[in-house]
Amino acid sequence: MANKNPGPRSGFHKMDIEAGARVRRLRVSKKISQEGLAKKLNGGEGITFQQVQKYERGANGMRVSRFVEIAEALGTTASDMLEGIGERQPSDNDDFQKFYNSQECVKLALEVYNLPKPMRDSLKEIARSMKGSPAEVLETER
């Protein structure tokens, strides 16, 4: 019997799969169910929670127009959701992949999301300035 839940299809680019994962993380962080998101799209007509699930898993690709619509339904822009998507992919590092998909990451994202936007922007700048290894960062501060 064939596996009915094969996960991401090999035909999709890893950035397509990452876009779906970002939709999931943002949806979860906003405490919106897959069904709730489906209802927000097209007034709830023409999309099911199963389709949202397939987008998030990477089992189905999203048209750009659908991605924009999902971003707006989640209170953000497609541009913000795609920020840095080509810079580093979770699959580039197993430890990073594990953290990226963990509850710890979702909780951290929620904490950051609940900060005022200027503080979030400041945190992004701090994080960007610390891209080197911890040893490199400490050496730079001396």
Sequence and secondary structure as in RCSB ss.txt:
>XXXX:A:sequence
MANKNPGPRSGFHKMDIEAGARVRRLRVSKKISQEGLAKKLNGGEGITFQQVQKYERGANGMRVSRFVEIAEALG
TTASDMLEGIGERQPSDNDDFQKFYNSQECVKLALEVYNLPKPMRDSLKEIARSMKGSPAEVLETER
>XXXX:A:secstr
   S   S TTS HHHHHHHHHHHHHHHHTT  HHHHHHHGGGG S  HHHHHHHHHTSS   HHHHHHHHHHTT
S HHHHHTTTTT  GGG HHHHHHHTSHHHHHHHHHHHTS HHHHHHHHHHHHHT S HHHHHHHH 
